[in-house]
Amino acid sequence: MELVWIDDFLALCETRNFTRASELRCTTQSAYSRRIQRLEEWLGAPLFDRDQRPIELTPAGLEFLGRARRLREEIFDARRAVLASSSVFKKALRIYTTNTLAATLLPGWIVDGRLENYSLIVASISGCLDALRRKQADMAFVPHFGDDAPLLGLQAEEFARDSLALVASAALKPRVALRGGALTGPIMVYAPGTNFGARIAAMLAAHGVTIAEPPLCESASAEALVAQVEAGLGAAWIPGLLLRDEGLIRCDVPDYFDLNYKILILRPA
């Protein structure tokens, strides 16, 4: 099993098209197809029904989809946890959060609380929840889109609210539009397997919307995407917390394109 196979699988789940998925993964279609085949051989079952247009996940593919997202996050979270375990503090308040919240809301909260000797660990949302349940974190700050099941067994307190909106520079905004069921223009997306990426993909699928052209840029980092938007390269779904540039404008798309969420403080029960 290779990490690149998981990213390949998630890209094909998102696009349901080998040509578009291979472009998204910056490789040739033949090389991309071979990697998907190697993943299927390793798992011992076909993951996609290639006779359907667009292609569909097989029952085995549907079973692997949720696991693939968790595997990807856990691999990166494992690295973060190992690095965090080498803390210089013998005893410190251990706070887990996402990169966006660590760079925006957390500093002010820490100043107000006059914290000393704290350890701040940046992880994915699932990594934060896992750290709490394993008693490796004293608290976590995470975005939450309203599904209560992942919070079972945790104490939750609302800290703030935010939303994802599709934004672009003033000059580029006219090029981004929803025509029929296709979103046109230079669009940048979150990497397959990320929480924001999964939420946006689910919203588009629920309304029958596709992205007309292969995405201009793919990144797991909201901070990286906002930098590209500020440079006038494309449009992307950006958390309101990161919208510092007054020149960035919401694109002319339906209201359902905006994804509202709460920011919660979580503690072990």
C-alpha positions as CSV (number, residue, x, y, z in Angstrom):
1,M,0.0,0.0,0.0
2,E,1.4,3.4,-0.9
3,L,0.0,6.8,0.1
4,V,-0.1,8.0,-3.5
5,W,-2.6,5.2,-4.2
6,I,-4.9,6.5,-1.6
7,D,-4.8,10.0,-3.1
8,D,-5.3,8.5,-6.6
9,F,-8.4,6.6,-5.3
10,L,-9.9,9.7,-3.7
11,A,-9.3,11.8,-6.8
12,L,-11.2,9.3,-8.9
13,C,-14.0,9.1,-6.3
14,E,-14.3,12.9,-6.7
15,T,-14.2,13.2,-10.5
16,R,-15.6,9.8,-11.5
17,N,-13.6,10.2,-14.7
18,F,-10.1,8.7,-15.4
19,T,-9.0,11.5,-17.7
20,R,-10.0,14.3,-15.2
21,A,-8.6,12.4,-12.2
22,S,-5.2,11.8,-14.0
23,E,-5.0,15.6,-14.8
24,L,-5.8,16.4,-11.2
25,R,-3.0,14.1,-10.1
26,C,-0.6,15.5,-12.6
27,T,0.2,12.3,-14.4
28,T,-0.7,10.5,-17.6
29,Q,-3.9,8.5,-17.8
30,S,-2.1,5.3,-18.5
31,A,0.2,5.7,-15.5
32,Y,-2.7,6.7,-13.3
33,S,-4.8,3.7,-14.4
34,R,-1.9,1.4,-13.6
35,R,-1.7,2.8,-10.1
36,I,-5.5,2.3,-9.5
37,Q,-5.1,-1.3,-10.8
38,R,-2.2,-1.9,-8.4
39,L,-4.4,-0.7,-5.5
40,E,-7.2,-3.0,-6.5
41,E,-4.8,-5.9,-6.8
42,W,-3.4,-5.1,-3.4
43,L,-6.9,-5.0,-1.9
44,G,-8.1,-8.0,-3.8
45,A,-11.3,-6.5,-5.3
46,P,-12.3,-4.1,-8.0
47,L,-13.2,-0.6,-6.6
48,F,-14.8,0.9,-9.7
49,D,-17.4,-0.2,-12.2
50,R,-15.7,1.0,-15.4
51,D,-18.7,0.2,-17.6
52,Q,-20.8,3.0,-16.0
53,R,-20.6,6.6,-17.3
54,P,-19.6,8.3,-15.1
55,I,-17.9,5.4,-13.4
56,E,-19.4,4.2,-10.1
57,L,-17.9,2.7,-7.0
58,T,-18.4,-1.0,-6.5
59,P,-19.6,-2.2,-3.0
60,A,-15.9,-2.8,-2.2
61,G,-15.1,0.7,-3.3
62,L,-17.8,2.2,-1.1
63,E,-16.4,0.2,1.8
64,F,-12.9,1.4,1.1
65,L,-13.9,5.1,0.6
66,G,-14.4,6.0,4.3
67,R,-11.4,4.0,5.3
68,A,-9.2,5.7,2.7
69,R,-10.0,9.1,4.1
70,R,-9.2,8.0,7.6
71,L,-6.0,6.3,6.5
72,R,-4.8,9.4,4.8
73,E,-5.5,11.6,7.8
74,E,-4.0,9.1,10.3
75,I,-0.8,8.8,8.4
76,F,-0.2,12.6,8.7
77,D,-1.5,12.8,12.2
78,A,0.9,10.0,13.2
79,R,3.8,12.1,12.2
80,R,2.4,15.2,14.0
81,A,1.9,13.1,17.2
82,V,5.4,11.7,17.1
83,L,6.8,15.2,16.8
84,A,4.6,16.5,19.5
85,S,5.7,13.8,21.9
86,S,9.2,15.3,22.0
87,S,7.9,18.4,23.8
88,V,10.5,20.2,26.0
89,F,7.7,20.6,28.7
90,K,7.4,17.9,31.4
91,K,3.9,19.0,32.1
92,A,1.9,21.4,29.8
93,L,-1.6,22.1,28.7
94,R,-1.9,20.1,25.4
95,I,-4.1,21.9,22.9
96,Y,-4.9,20.3,19.5
97,T,-6.4,22.4,16.7
98,T,-6.4,22.8,12.9
99,N,-3.8,25.0,11.1
100,T,-6.4,27.7,10.2
101,L,-7.6,28.1,13.8
102,A,-4.0,28.0,15.2
103,A,-3.2,30.9,12.9
104,T,-6.3,33.0,13.6
105,L,-8.5,32.5,16.7
106,L,-6.1,30.7,19.0
107,P,-3.5,33.5,19.7
108,G,-6.2,35.9,21.1
109,W,-7.7,33.1,23.2
110,I,-4.3,32.2,24.6
111,V,-3.5,35.9,25.4
112,D,-6.9,36.3,27.2
113,G,-6.3,33.2,29.2
114,R,-2.7,34.1,30.0
115,L,-1.6,30.6,29.4
116,E,1.9,29.4,30.2
117,N,3.7,26.2,29.3
118,Y,1.2,25.1,26.7
119,S,1.8,22.7,23.8
120,L,0.0,23.6,20.6
121,I,-0.4,20.6,18.2
122,V,-1.7,21.2,14.7
123,A,-3.7,18.2,13.3
124,S,-6.6,17.3,11.1
125,I,-10.1,17.3,12.6
126,S,-10.2,13.6,13.0
127,G,-6.7,13.7,14.5
128,C,-7.9,16.3,17.1
129,L,-10.9,14.0,18.1
130,D,-8.7,11.0,18.3
131,A,-6.2,12.8,20.5
132,L,-9.0,13.7,22.9
133,R,-10.4,10.2,23.1
134,R,-6.9,8.8,23.7
135,K,-6.4,11.3,26.5
136,Q,-3.4,12.8,24.6
137,A,-5.1,16.2,24.5
138,D,-6.5,18.4,27.2
139,M,-8.7,20.3,24.8
140,A,-9.2,20.8,21.1
141,F,-10.5,23.6,18.9
142,V,-12.2,22.3,15.7
143,P,-14.6,23.3,13.0
144,H,-17.9,21.4,13.2
145,F,-20.6,21.1,10.5
146,G,-23.4,19.9,12.7
147,D,-23.2,16.1,12.6
148,D,-23.2,15.1,16.3
149,A,-22.0,11.5,16.0
150,P,-18.3,12.3,15.9
151,L,-18.6,14.2,19.2
152,L,-20.0,11.4,21.3
153,G,-18.2,11.1,24.6
154,L,-16.8,14.6,24.4
155,Q,-17.7,17.9,26.1
156,A,-18.5,20.6,23.5
157,E,-18.7,24.4,23.9
158,E,-19.3,26.8,21.0
159,F,-16.5,29.2,20.6
160,A,-17.2,31.0,17.3
161,R,-18.9,30.6,13.9
162,D,-17.5,30.8,10.4
163,S,-18.3,29.8,6.9
164,L,-16.6,28.6,3.7
165,A,-17.4,30.8,0.7
166,L,-16.2,30.7,-3.0
167,V,-14.2,33.9,-3.4
168,A,-12.0,35.4,-6.1
169,S,-10.2,38.6,-6.9
170,A,-12.3,41.4,-8.4
171,A,-10.6,41.0,-11.7
172,L,-11.1,37.3,-11.9
173,K,-14.6,37.1,-10.4
174,P,-16.5,37.6,-13.8
175,R,-14.8,34.4,-15.1
176,V,-16.4,32.2,-12.4
177,A,-20.0,31.3,-12.8
178,L,-22.5,28.5,-12.5
179,R,-23.8,27.7,-16.0
180,G,-26.4,25.0,-16.0
181,G,-24.9,22.4,-13.7
182,A,-21.3,23.2,-14.4
183,L,-19.1,25.6,-12.4
184,T,-16.9,27.4,-14.9
185,G,-13.7,29.3,-14.5
186,P,-10.3,28.7,-12.8
187,I,-11.3,26.8,-9.6
188,M,-8.9,25.6,-6.9
189,V,-9.9,22.8,-4.6
190,Y,-8.9,21.1,-1.3
191,A,-7.0,17.8,-1.6
192,P,-9.0,14.6,-1.6
193,G,-9.5,13.3,1.9
194,T,-9.5,16.6,3.7
195,N,-12.6,17.6,5.7
196,F,-13.3,20.8,3.8
197,G,-12.8,19.0,0.5
198,A,-15.3,16.3,1.5
199,R,-17.9,18.9,2.6
200,I,-17.6,20.9,-0.6
201,A,-17.7,17.7,-2.8
202,A,-20.8,16.5,-1.0
203,M,-22.6,19.9,-1.4
204,L,-21.8,20.0,-5.1
205,A,-23.0,16.4,-5.6
206,A,-26.2,17.0,-3.6
207,H,-27.1,19.8,-6.1
208,G,-25.9,18.1,-9.2
209,V,-23.0,20.5,-9.8
210,T,-19.7,19.6,-11.5
211,I,-16.6,21.6,-12.0
212,A,-16.3,22.1,-15.7
213,E,-12.5,22.1,-16.1
214,P,-9.8,20.2,-14.1
215,P,-9.0,22.3,-11.0
216,L,-6.2,24.8,-11.4
217,C,-4.7,24.0,-8.0
218,E,-5.1,21.4,-5.3
219,S,-4.0,21.8,-1.7
220,A,-4.8,20.5,1.8
221,S,-4.1,23.9,3.2
222,A,-6.6,26.7,3.3
223,E,-3.8,29.1,3.9
224,A,-2.1,28.0,0.7
225,L,-5.3,28.4,-1.3
226,V,-6.0,31.9,0.0
227,A,-2.5,33.0,-1.0
228,Q,-3.3,31.8,-4.6
229,V,-6.6,33.6,-4.6
230,E,-5.0,36.8,-3.3
231,A,-2.5,36.5,-6.2
232,G,-5.4,36.5,-8.6
233,L,-4.8,32.9,-9.9
234,G,-8.2,31.4,-9.3
235,A,-11.2,31.1,-7.0
236,A,-11.5,28.8,-4.0
237,W,-13.7,28.1,-1.0
238,I,-12.0,30.1,1.8
239,P,-12.9,30.2,5.5
240,G,-14.1,33.7,6.5
241,L,-11.4,33.8,9.2
242,L,-8.7,34.0,6.5
243,L,-10.3,36.7,4.4
244,R,-8.0,39.6,5.2
245,D,-7.8,41.0,1.6
246,E,-10.7,43.4,1.0
247,G,-10.1,42.8,-2.7
248,L,-11.5,39.2,-2.5
249,I,-15.1,39.0,-3.4
250,R,-17.7,36.2,-3.1
251,C,-18.4,34.8,-6.6
252,D,-21.9,35.0,-8.1
253,V,-23.1,31.5,-7.1
254,P,-26.2,30.3,-5.3
255,D,-26.4,30.6,-1.5
256,Y,-26.1,26.9,-1.0
257,F,-22.4,27.2,-2.1
258,D,-21.7,28.8,1.4
259,L,-21.0,26.2,4.0
260,N,-21.6,27.4,7.6
261,Y,-20.0,25.8,10.6
262,K,-19.4,26.2,14.3
263,I,-16.0,26.3,15.9
264,L,-16.1,24.2,19.1
265,I,-13.9,23.9,22.1
266,L,-13.9,20.1,22.9
267,R,-12.7,18.4,26.1
268,P,-12.7,14.8,27.2
269,A,-15.9,13.8,29.0
